[in-house]
Amino acid sequence: MGNNLDALTTVFTEFYYWVTVVIMFLIHVGFCMYEVGASRRRNHMHTLMKNTMLIPLVTITFFFFGWWIYWAFPNGPFITGGLNLEAGAANLPTSETMATNLGDRITGVFWAAFLLFSWTAASIVSGAVIERIRSGAFWIIA
């Protein structure tokens, strides 16, 4: 009974997170549409490009750096905790958990959810600097 319950819990957890990942993507789209509506007509294409290019840029940097930082500093950097190299090493881009791993699918679900949170954080910054930043400077900040 325990194994069946664990399997059912895993299936429902994965399903819930994949549904919410779609909703979080729609939050990013909503931020983009807000920014287009708040900007002047001559800056619409720049705002759309800024928010569209944010997706691949943040995805690559989150894959190589963000996920490792999330696991390497479990209590936050510098103030409340130290560096946890064991957890960080388990989540490097070359580790087994970052590849297709049928024994641990939930790591991929959480990775996607945190990736979309990083997109949303970069979108909030993008909204704060509507019409006041160059593309290259924004991509460095993002």
CORWOPE-V932956 format. One record per run of one state. SS is the DSSP state (~ for helix, > for strand, _ for the rest). FROM is the first residue (numbers start at 1). LEN is the number of residues. If there is no record, write none. Layout:
SS;FROM;LEN, SS;FROM;LEN
This chain:
_;1;1, ~;2;37, _;39;2, ~;41;32, _;73;12, ~;85;6, _;91;5, ~;96;3, _;99;7, ~;106;23, _;129;6, ~;135;7, _;142;1
